[in-house]
Amino acid sequence: MAITYYRIANATSTGGSATLSVTGISNTYDDLVVRTSLRSTFSAQRAQILLYFNGDTTAANYFKSDYYNEDNAWGLETRITTTTQMSNAPANTAVSNLFGAGEIYIPSYAGTGNQKIAISRLVQSNRDASTSLFSDWNTYLRYTANTNAITEISIVCPNGVWATGSKIDIYGIKNT
């Protein structure tokens, strides 16, 4: 079976906005992939990355589990109904011009009658002569509010705004 990616939408920050959103996502694909390149203006080394579907920002509608390596320490967390944080992005005091890279896979996003899930891997490496910060997050997120098709995806920075050049690219996947 061949798997074909179709770039269907993107959003790029010109600075000044805490949200990168794509609306009107067609239901003609089997799955979605969201590729991210993000940096925050928050006055710290890193800032949170939040994921929302269909404009729903109610944390109680999402269940989450993380397996991560942060600052050279492995961890496992399960956060139930408390957050939609997918990872961290480099922020203002990180190494200059460093953007974190990530990919979020959303299978069967267009189906109705089933809850949606997102599986992600987001990585940043903030190494210079004085720091050794490394963050590698593998996250599973389940959206439980409704079973509607996903037609909108928002990536939100709750601290600061997305730096100029931060972007998301959304691809539809067809299994042919």
C-alpha positions in Angstrom: 0.0 0.0 0.0 1.4 3.4 -1.0 1.1 6.3 1.4 0.8 9.7 -0.2 1.1 13.0 1.6 -0.7 16.1 0.4 0.1 19.5 1.8 -3.3 21.0 2.5 -2.7 24.0 4.7 -0.1 26.0 6.6 0.2 28.9 9.0 3.3 31.0 9.7 3.8 33.6 12.4 4.9 37.1 11.6 5.3 37.8 15.3 2.6 39.0 17.7 0.3 36.0 17.8 0.1 33.2 20.4 -2.0 31.0 18.1 -1.2 29.3 14.8 -4.5 27.9 13.4 -5.8 26.2 10.3 -9.6 26.0 9.7 -11.7 24.4 7.1 -9.8 21.1 7.0 -11.3 18.8 4.3 -12.5 15.4 5.3 -11.2 13.7 2.1 -8.0 12.2 3.6 -7.5 9.1 5.8 -5.2 10.7 8.4 -3.5 14.1 9.1 0.1 15.0 9.9 1.0 18.4 11.4 4.7 19.4 11.1 5.9 22.2 13.4 8.8 24.5 13.6 8.3 26.7 16.7 10.0 29.3 18.9 8.4 31.5 21.6 9.2 35.0 22.7 8.6 34.0 26.3 11.4 35.2 28.6 12.7 31.7 29.5 14.5 28.9 27.8 11.3 27.1 26.8 7.6 27.6 26.5 4.6 25.2 26.4 3.0 24.0 23.2 -0.8 23.5 23.4 -2.9 21.6 20.9 -6.6 22.2 20.4 -9.2 20.6 18.0 -12.2 22.4 16.5 -11.7 25.5 18.7 -12.2 23.5 21.9 -9.9 24.9 24.6 -11.5 23.0 27.5 -8.7 21.0 29.1 -11.2 18.6 30.7 -12.0 17.3 27.2 -8.6 15.9 26.6 -6.7 13.0 28.2 -2.9 12.8 27.9 0.2 10.7 28.5 3.9 11.7 28.0 7.1 9.8 27.8 9.9 12.3 27.7 13.6 13.1 28.2 14.0 16.6 29.6 17.3 17.9 30.9 18.8 14.4 30.6 16.2 12.8 32.8 13.5 10.4 31.6 10.0 10.6 32.8 6.5 9.3 32.3 3.4 11.4 33.0 -0.3 10.8 32.7 -2.4 14.0 33.0 -6.0 13.4 33.0 -8.3 16.4 32.2 -5.6 19.0 33.2 -3.8 20.1 30.1 -3.4 19.9 26.3 0.3 20.5 26.5 2.0 18.6 23.7 5.6 19.6 24.4 7.9 22.6 24.9 9.4 25.0 22.3 12.6 27.0 22.6 11.9 30.4 24.0 13.6 33.8 24.1 16.6 32.9 26.4 17.4 29.7 24.4 20.2 29.5 21.9 19.7 32.3 19.3 17.5 31.4 16.4 16.8 27.9 17.6 13.4 26.4 16.6 12.0 23.2 17.9 10.9 20.5 15.4 7.9 18.3 15.7 5.4 16.0 14.0 1.9 15.2 15.2 0.0 12.3 13.7 -3.8 12.2 13.8 -5.3 9.0 12.5 -9.0 8.7 11.3 -9.5 12.5 11.9 -12.5 12.7 9.6 -14.5 9.8 11.0 -17.5 10.3 13.1 -18.7 8.1 16.0 -15.2 7.7 17.5 -12.9 9.8 19.7 -9.9 11.3 18.2 -6.2 10.8 19.1 -3.0 12.6 18.4 0.5 11.1 18.7 3.4 13.4 18.6 7.1 13.7 18.8 8.6 17.1 19.4 12.3 17.7 19.9 14.5 20.7 20.9 18.1 20.8 21.7 19.4 23.9 23.5 23.1 23.4 23.8 25.7 26.0 24.0 28.8 26.5 26.1 26.8 27.1 29.3 23.7 24.8 29.0 22.9 21.3 28.1 19.1 21.4 27.9 17.6 18.7 25.7 13.9 17.9 25.4 12.4 15.0 23.6 8.7 14.4 24.1 6.5 11.6 22.9 2.9 12.4 23.7 -0.4 10.7 23.3 -3.5 12.9 23.5 -7.1 11.7 23.3 -9.9 14.2 22.5 -13.2 13.1 24.2 -15.5 16.0 23.8 -17.3 14.8 20.7 -16.9 12.5 17.8 -17.1 15.1 15.0 -14.5 15.2 12.3 -11.5 17.5 13.0 -11.9 20.6 10.8 -9.7 23.0 12.8 -6.3 22.6 14.5 -4.7 25.2 16.7 -1.2 25.3 18.1 -1.1 27.8 21.0 1.7 29.4 23.0 0.2 30.2 26.4 3.4 32.1 27.4 4.5 34.9 25.1 3.8 34.7 21.4 5.2 32.6 18.5 8.4 34.2 17.1 8.5 35.3 13.5 9.0 32.3 11.3 7.3 29.8 13.6 5.1 27.6 11.4 2.8 24.6 11.1 2.3 22.6 7.9 -0.7 20.2 7.7 -0.6 17.2 5.4 -3.5 15.0 4.4 -2.5 11.3 4.1 -4.2 8.9 1.7 -3.5 5.2 1.9 -3.7 4.1 -1.7 
